[in-house]
Amino acid sequence: MKRLFFLITVIYVAGCTMGPDYERPPIDEPVAYRDSFPPSESIANIAWWELFGDTVLQSLIDTALVHNRNLRASMARIDEARATLGIVRADLFPRLNYAADGVYEGTSAGDGSTSSSALIALNASYVVDLWGRVRRSNEAALAELLATEEAYRGVTITLVAEVANAYFLLRDLDNRLTISEQTAEAWRQSLDVVRSRYEAGMVSEVDVNQAEIQVYEADVSVQTFRRLRAQTENAISVLLGKPPMSIERGLDLVEQVLPPDVPAGLPSELLARRPDIRESEHRLHAQTARIGVAEAYKFPQFDLTGDLGASFNSGTSGFFGLGAQIFGPLFNSGEFQRRVDVEVARTEQLINSFEQTILNAYREVDDALVAVRTYKSETEARRRQLASAENAAILSWVRYEGGMTSYLEVLDLQRSLFSSQLKVSETYQLQLTSVVQLYQALGGGWIAEQDSMAVSGSSPPENDSER
């Protein structure tokens, strides 16, 4: 009866788990974003290969998802966390070890007798998880594994956005380089006209010098954009996991079209989609479990052991043994309580970090929404400005050839035209980038049904029939 009572007591105590169970901290969620579009399904629910219509860009993203070194390192961290969980989980089960020993010895004196002996044994041990220390350790390790998987998804989203943004910048630089080269050629033709008029005595040498200055300015722009284009290609190459190389081009900048409507969905969806929020919460969960681990060390630990074996020495004999050990702290100047206090303080840090991550996520979405709206309007204004600049430049040249205005007016309007052409290209590139930033801020780039495929390292479909 006493043995039965002892067994029931052990089972009951083993069901106890020290420390608090994880609960998500209360979150102050806004009802809607400050600068939102008409309600609709979030743009983040669109797969990236459906969002970007340029097949070359899709191919570049495919390559980056396979070869990017940061993404590979993130995958290795998942493998590390999975192995760590396996190590911690082993403490939930008994351990079985074996040992063998043999000796053969003799002497050279007397009759030169010899003797031999051998030993074979098995040892089993089991830690009775009285206070849930092992269970809490497993809970923490599992939460850390989930956090590394969310970190992988975060790296994936960032990588997709970085490749897209760099590619749009590259197409913008291609466009601005073409504008600069065409402008330089047009200004050289103007310089030839001015020189002819100077040689005919119709204008002063100052006009020639001004025209030369303008041509050199265009030449500088050509070299600037060539440099920036090459550096952007190098940056894309690194994202692709390749050494610096020439990057294939697809659609021109003006042919790049993203969805006309970019709804953000509800703020509550952000908590379930943004990997950085989910990663932060899993790490908070893991840290909360470590409070229980620290609490459990304040109480006795109970171990069971067993031995079974045989000895061979002038005969054979077997042996066995069963044992139990209780070990617990008696006096340690409050060390274990201080360890609990440390874990509690770390948990408080991660609570604030989790809440800050959520606040930053809301801000990034609102920033991206206002950028999408204002860049769209700015692009339209830039195009109207360009139309006026083109007309003014043409009229000014006609007036100059008719002797009705100075060459200074022509130069001023030609520079305005050149600047407007560059600004239209740059602003449209920023408009495209703002949509990508919104897509990233909302947690787009991976979708739920592809989640297991992404974490396993598989690549997405590569042709339209599979999409």
SVG drawing of the C-alpha trace seen along z (x, -y; Angstrom):
<svg xmlns="http://www.w3.org/2000/svg" viewBox="-14 -90 74 114">
<polyline fill="none" stroke="black" stroke-width="0.4" points="0.0,0.0 2.9,-2.4 4.5,-1.6 1.2,-2.4 0.9,-5.6 4.4,-6.6 3.9,-5.8 0.7,-7.9 2.5,-10.8 5.3,-10.7 2.9,-10.6 1.0,-13.6 4.0,-15.7 5.5,-14.8 2.4,-16.4 3.3,-19.8 4.9,-22.4 6.6,-25.4 6.5,-28.9 3.7,-30.8 2.0,-29.4 2.5,-31.7 -0.3,-34.1 0.0,-36.8 0.3,-40.3 -2.7,-42.6 -2.2,-44.5 -3.7,-47.9 -4.8,-47.2 -5.9,-50.1 -9.3,-49.6 -7.9,-50.7 -4.7,-52.2 -4.5,-56.0 -3.9,-56.2 -5.8,-53.2 -7.3,-52.3 -10.9,-51.0 -11.3,-47.7 -10.5,-44.6 -8.4,-41.5 -4.8,-42.4 -2.2,-42.7 0.0,-40.5 -2.2,-37.5 -0.8,-37.7 2.2,-35.4 5.2,-37.4 5.4,-35.7 1.8,-37.0 2.6,-40.5 5.6,-41.1 4.7,-40.7 8.3,-40.9 9.4,-37.3 13.1,-38.3 12.5,-39.7 10.6,-36.5 13.7,-34.5 16.0,-36.7 13.9,-36.2 13.9,-32.4 17.7,-32.4 18.0,-34.5 15.7,-32.1 18.0,-29.2 21.5,-30.7 21.3,-33.7 23.8,-33.1 21.8,-34.9 18.8,-32.7 21.0,-29.6 22.4,-30.7 18.9,-31.2 18.0,-27.7 21.0,-26.4 19.8,-28.2 16.5,-26.2 18.5,-23.0 20.5,-24.0 17.3,-24.9 15.8,-21.5 18.8,-19.6 18.8,-21.6 15.2,-20.6 16.2,-17.0 18.9,-17.2 16.6,-18.8 13.8,-16.3 16.1,-13.4 15.8,-14.3 12.1,-13.2 13.1,-9.6 15.3,-7.1 18.9,-6.7 20.6,-3.3 24.4,-2.9 26.6,0.1 30.1,0.9 32.5,3.8 35.8,4.5 38.4,7.3 41.7,8.1 44.3,10.9 47.4,10.9 50.2,13.2 53.6,13.3 57.1,14.4 58.0,15.8 57.1,19.2 54.9,21.3 54.2,18.4 50.4,18.5 48.0,16.4 44.4,15.1 41.7,13.4 38.5,11.5 35.7,9.7 32.7,7.6 29.7,6.7 27.1,4.3 24.1,2.2 23.1,-1.0 19.7,-2.7 18.9,-6.1 15.8,-8.3 15.2,-11.8 11.7,-12.1 10.5,-15.5 8.9,-16.4 8.6,-20.1 8.3,-20.3 11.9,-21.5 12.4,-19.2 9.0,-19.9 9.6,-23.7 13.0,-23.2 11.3,-21.4 8.7,-24.1 11.4,-26.8 13.4,-24.8 10.3,-24.3 9.4,-28.0 12.9,-28.8 12.6,-26.5 9.4,-28.2 11.1,-31.5 13.9,-30.5 11.4,-29.4 9.7,-32.8 13.1,-34.4 13.6,-32.4 10.3,-33.7 11.4,-37.2 14.6,-36.8 12.6,-35.5 10.3,-38.5 13.3,-40.9 15.1,-39.1 12.2,-39.2 11.7,-43.0 15.5,-43.7 15.7,-42.0 12.6,-43.7 13.7,-47.1 17.2,-46.7 15.8,-45.6 13.5,-48.5 16.4,-50.8 18.5,-49.2 15.8,-49.8 15.5,-53.4 19.2,-53.9 19.1,-52.3 16.4,-54.8 18.2,-57.8 21.4,-56.8 19.6,-56.7 18.0,-60.1 21.5,-61.5 23.1,-60.0 20.3,-61.4 20.5,-64.8 24.3,-64.9 23.9,-64.2 21.1,-66.8 23.2,-69.4 26.2,-68.7 24.0,-69.4 23.0,-72.7 26.6,-73.5 27.4,-73.0 24.6,-75.5 25.9,-78.0 29.5,-77.7 28.2,-78.3 26.4,-81.4 29.5,-82.6 31.7,-82.1 29.1,-84.1 29.5,-86.9 25.9,-86.5 26.6,-85.7 29.4,-86.2 31.9,-83.6 30.1,-83.5 27.2,-81.6 29.7,-79.0 31.2,-78.6 27.8,-78.2 26.8,-75.6 30.1,-73.7 29.5,-73.8 26.1,-72.3 27.4,-69.4 30.0,-68.6 27.3,-68.5 25.4,-65.9 28.7,-63.9 29.1,-63.9 25.6,-62.6 26.3,-59.8 29.3,-58.7 27.5,-59.0 24.6,-56.7 27.0,-54.2 28.8,-54.0 25.6,-53.6 24.2,-51.1 27.3,-48.9 27.2,-49.1 23.6,-48.2 24.3,-45.1 27.0,-44.1 24.5,-44.5 21.9,-42.3 24.6,-39.7 25.4,-39.4 21.7,-39.0 21.6,-36.2 24.6,-34.5 26.8,-35.2 30.0,-37.1 29.6,-40.5 28.1,-40.0 25.9,-41.6 22.2,-41.3 19.6,-40.3 16.9,-42.9 13.2,-42.4 10.5,-45.0 11.5,-48.7 10.8,-50.8 7.6,-52.4 6.3,-48.9 6.6,-47.7 3.0,-47.6 2.0,-46.6 -1.6,-46.1 -3.6,-49.4 -5.3,-48.8 -3.1,-48.0 -5.4,-47.3 -3.8,-46.7 -6.5,-44.6 -7.2,-44.9 -4.5,-45.7 -5.4,-42.5 -4.2,-40.5 -0.7,-41.9 -0.1,-40.0 -0.8,-36.7 1.2,-37.4 4.3,-39.5 7.2,-37.0 9.1,-39.5 6.0,-39.8 5.6,-36.0 9.3,-35.5 9.3,-38.0 6.3,-36.3 7.8,-32.8 11.0,-34.1 8.9,-35.7 7.1,-32.3 10.5,-30.5 11.7,-33.0 8.5,-32.7 9.1,-28.9 12.6,-29.5 11.1,-31.1 9.7,-27.6 13.1,-26.0 14.7,-28.4 11.9,-27.8 12.3,-24.1 15.9,-24.2 14.8,-25.5 13.2,-22.1 14.6,-18.6 15.6,-16.6 14.7,-12.9 16.7,-10.4 16.2,-6.6 19.0,-4.3 19.3,-0.6 22.3,1.7 22.4,5.2 25.4,7.2 27.6,10.2 31.2,10.9 33.5,13.6 36.3,14.4 37.0,18.1 33.3,18.6 30.3,16.5 28.1,14.4 25.4,11.9 24.4,8.8 21.7,6.1 20.9,3.0 18.1,0.5 18.6,-3.0 17.1,-6.4 18.7,-9.7 17.2,-12.9 19.3,-16.0 18.1,-19.5 19.4,-22.9 19.6,-23.5 21.4,-26.8 22.8,-28.9 22.4,-32.5 19.4,-33.0 21.3,-32.1 18.4,-30.1 15.9,-32.8 18.2,-35.3 18.3,-33.1 14.5,-33.2 14.6,-37.0 17.1,-37.1 14.6,-35.1 11.7,-37.3 13.7,-40.4 14.6,-38.9 11.0,-38.1 10.0,-41.7 12.6,-42.9 11.1,-40.6 7.6,-41.8 8.6,-45.3 10.5,-44.2 7.4,-42.3 5.2,-45.3 7.8,-47.6 7.9,-45.2 4.2,-45.5 4.3,-49.3 7.0,-49.4 5.0,-47.1 2.0,-49.4 4.2,-52.4 5.8,-50.7 2.5,-49.9 1.1,-53.4 4.4,-54.9 4.1,-52.6 0.5,-53.4 1.1,-57.2 4.1,-56.6 2.0,-54.6 -0.6,-57.3 1.7,-60.4 4.2,-58.9 1.3,-58.1 0.2,-61.7 3.8,-62.9 4.4,-60.8 1.4,-62.3 2.5,-65.8 6.0,-65.1 4.6,-64.0 2.6,-67.2 5.7,-69.1 7.7,-67.2 5.1,-68.1 5.4,-71.8 9.2,-71.6 9.3,-70.0 7.0,-72.7 8.9,-75.5 12.3,-74.2 11.0,-74.0 9.5,-77.5 12.6,-79.0 14.9,-77.6 12.6,-79.0 12.7,-82.4 16.5,-82.1 17.0,-81.3 14.7,-84.3 16.8,-86.6 14.0,-87.2 15.7,-86.0 19.1,-85.3 20.8,-81.9 20.7,-82.0 16.9,-81.4 17.5,-78.4 20.1,-76.9 17.8,-77.4 14.8,-75.7 17.0,-72.9 18.3,-72.1 14.7,-72.2 13.7,-69.7 16.7,-67.4 15.9,-67.6 12.2,-66.8 13.0,-63.8 15.2,-62.4 12.7,-63.2 9.9,-61.4 11.9,-58.3 13.1,-58.4 9.7,-59.2 8.1,-56.3 10.8,-54.0 10.0,-55.2 6.3,-54.6 7.1,-51.0 9.3,-50.7 6.6,-52.1 4.3,-49.2 7.1,-46.7 7.7,-48.3 3.9,-48.1 4.0,-44.4 6.9,-43.8 5.4,-45.7 2.2,-43.7 4.2,-40.4 3.8,-39.6 6.3,-37.3 5.1,-34.0 1.6,-32.6 0.3,-30.0 -0.1,-27.1 3.6,-27.5 4.8,-27.7 6.0,-24.2 7.6,-24.3 9.5,-27.5 10.9,-26.1 12.0,-22.9 14.0,-24.9 11.9,-24.1 11.7,-26.7 8.3,-28.0 6.9,-27.0 8.9,-28.2 6.3,-28.3 2.9,-29.7 1.2,-26.4 2.3,-25.5 1.2,-28.8"/>
</svg>
